[in-house]
Every structure is written in structure tokens, then in C-alpha cells.
Amino acid sequence: MEYFIIVNPTAGGNNGRKIWPQIEQYLKKKNISYRAYFTEYDGHAVSIAMRILDQITATNHPDAIIIATGGDGTLHETILGCMRFYAEHPQIRVPRVPVGLLPIGSGNDFARALKIPRHWKKALHDIFECQVPTKIHIGHFINHDLSTDGYFLNNFGIGLDATVVYLANHSLLKHHKQFSGFSYWVSVLHAIQTVQPFELTVTHPNGTVHTYSKAFLVTATNHPYFGGGIDIAPRASVYKKQLDLVIVEKPTYRQILLFIFMLLLKRHLHLRFVHHFSETHFELKTKKARYGQIDGEELGHKTYNASYETKDYPFWIKKTDNSQL
């Protein structure tokens, strides 16, 4: 087995740069065959993954595994590169090269959902113990306005959570050594006060259309977590060919406190201003521009007209108890 490792040195606040020498020493001590590639800018893992697959395909490499070493963003780019490569080379009939994850980022929601150890040595141990890939369902969306598509491993959000991502990324506190950890929560409070409700239209698989005039938080997800461990869709699973859609209508301040309390109890989906669906596909459309995010990355301030579904990809992971759901 040979491992093609994509390393993001800046993941987890430069955690990748600090930890990689230890990982490399461990790999050499175990006599593991590997090749390391380092990202240098946002989006670089996409082109690296495509280049790796081109090399593997050209040499008919029989036992290759790609390992994304970083956070959710690094894994997102790696999978995006893999999906683009196979879309551009439909003539390739051999099994797709599996992707594994070595989580060294800050949020690590995907690792949390798949119960991948968040200590690099334990995660590597599970990777080396794995014998066969596991099919995972990831989110796929089509932007009908631009005739483009994309993928998400965690969630696609519009409204509150996306605004938090935007504010946190542009906060002056983010780059302050002592107060960087507060930037996220300051952004949450600011977003709750400033995000305005918007009209959202949802088209379901059976053709039923629902319109929500006061949508506040909208997230399409294929596993339970977002925002660094918030259990927004408790029964969502990457092993199901379904996406969960959670819509929260603009709550009062009292309802916000109730929502947070029920969220901790994992009973928030029962609230009357929260709507939840689990479906194979659906469409979302907004009339007014709002912030959007995909796997924690900004999508900008715009309107949305998109359809959502799942696509599968082989992952090199240790199977969990619910992997057969």
C-alpha cells in the first residue's frame, strides 16, 4: 500500500506545520510507503488531488490511497479534486482511489461524524488497519443560475451560520493572539442581532412546494454536526443516501434561548419554528441575497437557486457501528 498524503500546513492555526515532522518520523519508523504534497494556497488541494490521480492512473498503481491531512476544508478540496478528475475522465473504469482523513484542523466535524480519532497517531493507526474502502454519501449541489455544481462533506448553509462564517473570517479578533478564540462567539452574537429573515422556497421530491417567509438559518447536511460539534441534525448519516434539511424561522430572543436549550437536549427539531426533512433530493430558492457557506468556506452574498442530492465516494476509514444504515 502506498499513501499519497496532502498536507495543509496552516490547518488548525498552523497545526499542520507543527505536527508534520512528528507524522513523518512515525511513517518512516513504521516503514510506510508514502509521498507528501503540501498546499500553498486556498484551493490548492483540488489541483494536487487531480495531479495525484493522474499519476496513479498513468502508472496503473494498484494499491494507492489519498490521505487528506488537515481540517474539513482540506478534505473538502481533496474530494472536490477527486470528483472533478473522474468527471473529466469518464473512460476510467477501474475502482476510484479511496480517500482517508488525518484530522488536524480546528472544527473536524466530518471526523466527529465518522468517529475518526482526532489524535493523529490514533487516526493513522486506523488508516493502516483498514482493509477495504467504505462507500460514503456526500452532498452534491447544482447551481441552476450559473450551470455549475459542487460538493459538500459537512453542510451547505444559508443565513445565520453563513453570516457567522463571514463575520468570523473578517473579524479583527481572528488575528489577535489572545482574543482569536473569541472571534467566533462574538460573530454569533452579532449575526443573531443583524441577520434579517428571508423568503425560502423548498421543492420536495414529490413536487410539493413549501415557502417560508421568515427563514433565518438554513442548512443542508449529510451528517449530524456543524459549527465545530453542534448537533444540528442528530439522525443524519453519511451512510444513508439522503440529505437532511433544517430550516429555522426567525425566532424571538426568548425562542433563541429555548432553541439553544433544546439543541443541547437534541430535541430542537420538535420546536414549531424549526422544520426538518430527510430526503434523497430537493431544491432551494431565495429571492434576496444572503450569505452562504459550504463546509465552512464563504460562498458570498447572493441569491440561491440550487438542487441538492448525494453522490457516493470510497473512503479509507474504519467502519463504525452504524456504517450499514
C-alpha positions as CSV (number, residue, x, y, z in Angstrom):
1,M,0.0,0.0,0.0
2,E,1.2,3.5,-0.8
3,Y,-0.2,6.6,0.7
4,F,-0.4,9.9,-1.2
5,I,-0.6,12.5,1.6
6,I,-2.0,16.0,1.0
7,V,-0.8,18.2,3.9
8,N,-2.2,21.6,4.8
9,P,0.5,23.3,6.9
10,T,-1.9,26.1,8.0
11,A,-4.7,23.8,9.2
12,G,-5.8,24.3,12.8
13,G,-3.8,27.5,13.3
14,N,-0.6,26.2,11.6
15,N,-1.0,22.9,13.4
16,G,-0.1,21.1,10.2
17,R,3.3,22.7,10.1
18,K,4.0,21.9,13.7
19,I,2.8,18.3,13.6
20,W,4.0,17.1,10.2
21,P,7.6,16.4,11.4
22,Q,6.2,14.0,14.0
23,I,4.0,12.3,11.5
24,E,6.8,11.9,9.0
25,Q,9.1,10.4,11.7
26,Y,6.3,8.0,12.6
27,L,5.8,7.0,9.0
28,K,9.5,6.3,8.5
29,K,9.7,4.4,11.7
30,K,6.8,2.1,10.5
31,N,8.4,1.8,7.1
32,I,5.3,3.2,5.4
33,S,5.5,3.9,1.7
34,Y,4.2,7.5,1.2
35,R,4.5,10.6,-0.9
36,A,3.8,14.0,0.7
37,Y,2.3,17.1,-1.1
38,F,1.9,20.4,0.7
39,T,-0.8,23.0,-0.1
40,E,0.4,26.6,-0.6
41,Y,-2.9,28.5,-1.1
42,D,-6.7,28.1,-0.8
43,G,-7.9,25.6,-3.3
44,H,-4.5,24.1,-3.9
45,A,-5.6,20.6,-2.6
46,V,-8.0,20.4,-5.5
47,S,-5.3,20.6,-8.2
48,I,-3.0,18.4,-6.1
49,A,-5.6,15.6,-5.8
50,M,-6.2,15.8,-9.6
51,R,-2.5,15.6,-10.2
52,I,-2.1,12.6,-7.9
53,L,-4.9,10.7,-9.6
54,D,-3.4,11.5,-13.0
55,Q,-0.1,9.9,-11.8
56,I,-1.8,6.9,-10.2
57,T,-3.9,6.3,-13.4
58,A,-0.9,6.6,-15.7
59,T,1.1,4.0,-13.8
60,N,-1.9,1.7,-13.0
61,H,-1.0,1.9,-9.3
62,P,-2.9,-1.0,-7.7
63,D,-2.7,0.0,-4.0
64,A,-2.9,3.8,-3.7
65,I,-4.7,5.7,-1.0
66,I,-5.0,9.5,-0.8
67,I,-4.9,11.0,2.7
68,A,-6.2,14.5,3.4
69,T,-4.2,15.9,6.3
70,G,-5.8,19.0,7.6
71,G,-9.3,20.2,8.6
72,D,-12.7,20.0,6.9
73,G,-11.6,22.5,4.3
74,T,-8.6,20.4,3.2
75,L,-10.8,17.3,2.9
76,H,-13.5,19.3,1.0
77,E,-10.9,20.4,-1.6
78,T,-9.4,16.9,-1.8
79,I,-12.8,15.3,-2.5
80,L,-13.6,18.1,-5.0
81,G,-10.4,17.4,-6.9
82,C,-11.2,13.6,-7.0
83,M,-14.8,14.2,-8.2
84,R,-13.6,16.6,-10.9
85,F,-10.9,14.2,-12.1
86,Y,-13.3,11.3,-12.5
87,A,-15.9,13.6,-14.1
88,E,-13.3,14.7,-16.7
89,H,-12.1,11.1,-17.3
90,P,-15.4,9.1,-17.7
91,Q,-13.4,6.4,-19.6
92,I,-11.7,5.3,-16.4
93,R,-13.4,2.0,-15.4
94,V,-11.1,0.9,-12.5
95,P,-12.3,1.5,-8.9
96,R,-11.9,5.0,-7.8
97,V,-8.9,5.7,-5.5
98,P,-10.1,5.9,-1.8
99,V,-9.6,9.0,0.4
100,G,-8.7,8.9,4.0
101,L,-8.6,11.7,6.6
102,L,-6.0,12.7,9.1
103,P,-7.9,15.4,11.1
104,I,-5.6,18.1,12.4
105,G,-7.9,21.1,11.8
106,S,-9.9,23.1,14.3
107,G,-13.5,22.1,13.6
108,N,-13.2,18.5,12.3
109,D,-16.9,17.9,12.0
110,F,-16.5,15.2,9.4
111,A,-14.1,13.3,11.6
112,R,-16.5,13.7,14.5
113,A,-19.4,12.3,12.4
114,L,-17.4,9.2,11.3
115,K,-15.8,8.7,14.7
116,I,-12.3,9.2,13.3
117,P,-9.8,9.8,16.1
118,R,-8.7,13.4,16.4
119,H,-5.3,12.5,17.6
120,W,-3.1,12.0,14.5
121,K,-1.4,8.8,15.7
122,K,-4.7,7.0,16.5
123,A,-6.1,8.2,13.2
124,L,-3.1,6.8,11.4
125,H,-3.4,3.5,13.2
126,D,-7.0,3.2,11.9
127,I,-5.9,4.1,8.4
128,F,-3.2,1.4,8.4
129,E,-5.6,-1.2,9.9
130,C,-8.2,-0.6,7.2
131,Q,-8.5,-3.3,4.6
132,V,-11.3,-2.2,2.3
133,P,-12.9,1.1,1.4
134,T,-16.3,2.2,2.7
135,K,-18.8,3.9,0.4
136,I,-19.8,7.3,1.9
137,H,-22.6,9.6,0.6
138,I,-21.6,13.2,0.2
139,G,-23.6,16.2,-0.7
140,H,-23.8,17.4,-4.3
141,F,-25.5,20.6,-5.5
142,I,-26.2,22.2,-8.8
143,N,-26.3,26.0,-9.1
144,H,-29.0,26.5,-11.8
145,D,-28.3,30.2,-12.2
146,L,-24.7,29.6,-13.2
147,S,-25.0,26.0,-14.5
148,T,-22.2,24.9,-12.1
149,D,-22.0,22.2,-9.4
150,G,-20.1,21.4,-6.3
151,Y,-19.8,19.1,-3.3
152,F,-20.0,19.3,0.4
153,L,-19.0,16.8,3.1
154,N,-20.5,18.6,6.0
155,N,-23.1,21.1,5.1
156,F,-24.4,23.9,2.8
157,G,-25.7,26.8,4.8
158,I,-27.6,30.0,4.0
159,G,-28.4,32.7,6.6
160,L,-27.2,32.7,10.2
161,D,-24.4,30.1,10.1
162,A,-23.1,31.5,6.8
163,T,-23.1,35.0,8.3
164,V,-21.2,33.8,11.3
165,V,-18.6,32.3,9.0
166,Y,-18.3,35.6,7.1
167,L,-18.1,37.7,10.2
168,A,-15.6,35.4,11.9
169,N,-13.3,35.3,8.9
170,H,-13.3,39.1,8.6
171,S,-13.1,39.8,12.4
172,L,-10.1,41.8,13.7
173,L,-10.1,39.4,16.7
174,K,-9.3,36.5,14.4
175,H,-5.7,37.6,14.0
176,H,-5.2,38.6,17.7
177,K,-3.2,36.0,19.6
178,Q,-5.0,36.5,22.9
179,F,-8.6,37.0,21.6
180,S,-8.7,34.9,18.4
181,G,-10.7,32.2,20.2
182,F,-13.5,34.8,20.9
183,S,-14.0,35.8,17.3
184,Y,-16.4,33.0,16.6
185,W,-18.7,33.7,19.6
186,V,-18.6,37.5,19.0
187,S,-19.6,36.8,15.4
188,V,-22.5,34.5,16.6
189,L,-23.9,37.3,18.8
190,H,-23.5,39.9,16.1
191,A,-25.2,37.6,13.5
192,I,-28.2,36.9,15.7
193,Q,-28.8,40.6,16.1
194,T,-28.3,41.6,12.5
195,V,-29.4,38.7,10.2
196,Q,-32.7,39.5,8.6
197,P,-35.3,36.8,7.7
198,F,-35.7,35.9,4.1
199,E,-38.1,34.1,1.9
200,L,-37.1,30.5,1.1
201,T,-38.9,28.1,-1.3
202,V,-38.3,24.4,-1.0
203,T,-39.3,21.9,-3.7
204,H,-39.5,18.3,-2.4
205,P,-39.1,15.1,-4.4
206,N,-42.8,14.6,-4.8
207,G,-43.2,18.1,-6.3
208,T,-44.6,19.6,-3.1
209,V,-43.5,23.2,-2.7
210,H,-43.2,24.9,0.7
211,T,-42.4,28.6,1.1
212,Y,-41.0,30.0,4.4
213,S,-41.3,33.8,4.6
214,K,-39.1,34.2,7.6
215,A,-36.2,31.8,7.1
216,F,-33.3,32.6,9.4
217,L,-31.0,29.5,9.3
218,V,-31.0,27.0,6.5
219,T,-28.6,24.1,6.4
220,A,-28.4,21.0,4.1
221,T,-26.3,18.4,5.7
222,N,-25.3,14.7,5.3
223,H,-24.2,14.2,9.0
224,P,-25.2,15.5,12.4
225,Y,-22.7,18.2,13.0
226,F,-21.9,21.8,12.0
227,G,-20.0,24.7,13.6
228,G,-17.4,22.6,15.4
229,G,-19.6,20.0,17.0
230,I,-23.1,21.4,17.1
231,D,-25.6,18.5,16.7
232,I,-27.9,20.2,14.3
233,A,-29.4,17.0,12.6
234,P,-29.0,14.2,15.1
235,R,-30.2,11.4,12.8
236,A,-28.3,12.4,9.7
237,S,-25.8,9.9,8.4
238,V,-23.2,9.7,5.6
239,Y,-24.2,6.1,5.2
240,K,-27.7,7.0,4.0
241,K,-28.5,8.1,0.5
242,Q,-30.3,11.1,2.0
243,L,-29.6,14.7,3.0
244,D,-31.1,16.4,6.0
245,L,-32.6,19.9,5.6
246,V,-33.0,22.0,8.7
247,I,-34.8,25.3,8.4
248,V,-35.1,27.7,11.4
249,E,-37.6,30.6,11.1
250,K,-36.7,33.9,12.7
251,P,-37.0,33.4,16.4
252,T,-37.7,35.9,19.2
253,Y,-34.9,36.3,21.8
254,R,-36.9,34.1,24.1
255,Q,-37.2,31.4,21.4
256,I,-33.4,31.7,20.8
257,L,-32.8,30.7,24.4
258,L,-35.3,27.9,24.1
259,F,-33.6,26.8,20.8
260,I,-30.2,26.6,22.5
261,F,-31.6,24.7,25.5
262,M,-33.4,22.2,23.2
263,L,-30.3,21.9,21.0
264,L,-28.3,20.7,24.0
265,L,-31.0,18.1,24.6
266,K,-31.1,17.2,20.9
267,R,-34.8,17.9,20.8
268,H,-34.7,21.2,18.9
269,L,-36.3,19.6,15.8
270,H,-39.6,19.4,17.7
271,L,-39.9,23.2,18.0
272,R,-42.7,24.8,15.9
273,F,-40.3,27.3,14.3
274,V,-37.9,24.6,13.3
275,H,-38.6,22.4,10.2
276,H,-36.7,19.2,9.3
277,F,-36.7,17.0,6.3
278,S,-34.7,14.0,5.3
279,E,-34.9,13.4,1.6
280,T,-32.9,12.0,-1.4
281,H,-33.1,15.3,-3.2
282,F,-34.7,18.8,-3.0
283,E,-34.4,22.3,-4.4
284,L,-33.9,25.6,-2.6
285,K,-34.5,29.1,-3.9
286,T,-34.2,32.5,-2.4
287,K,-35.3,35.9,-3.7
288,K,-33.0,38.1,-1.7
289,A,-29.2,37.9,-1.4
290,R,-27.9,36.3,1.8
291,Y,-24.5,34.9,2.9
292,G,-23.8,31.3,2.1
293,Q,-21.2,28.8,3.2
294,I,-20.1,25.4,2.2
295,D,-18.1,23.2,4.6
296,G,-17.1,26.4,6.5
297,E,-16.0,28.3,3.4
298,E,-17.6,31.5,2.2
299,L,-19.9,31.5,-0.8
300,G,-20.5,35.2,-0.8
301,H,-23.6,37.4,-0.5
302,K,-26.1,36.3,-3.3
303,T,-29.4,34.6,-4.1
304,Y,-29.6,30.9,-4.4
305,N,-31.4,28.6,-6.9
306,A,-30.0,25.2,-6.5
307,S,-30.9,21.5,-6.3
308,Y,-29.3,19.0,-3.8
309,E,-28.7,15.3,-3.8
310,T,-26.0,12.8,-2.8
311,K,-23.1,11.2,-4.6
312,D,-21.0,8.3,-3.3
313,Y,-17.2,8.1,-3.0
314,P,-15.0,5.4,-1.4
315,F,-13.3,6.4,1.9
316,W,-10.4,4.6,3.6
317,I,-11.9,4.6,7.1
318,K,-12.5,2.2,9.9
319,K,-16.2,1.2,9.8
320,T,-18.4,2.3,12.7
321,D,-21.4,0.5,14.2
322,N,-23.9,2.5,12.1
323,S,-22.0,2.0,8.8
324,Q,-24.6,-0.3,7.5
325,L,-27.6,2.1,8.0
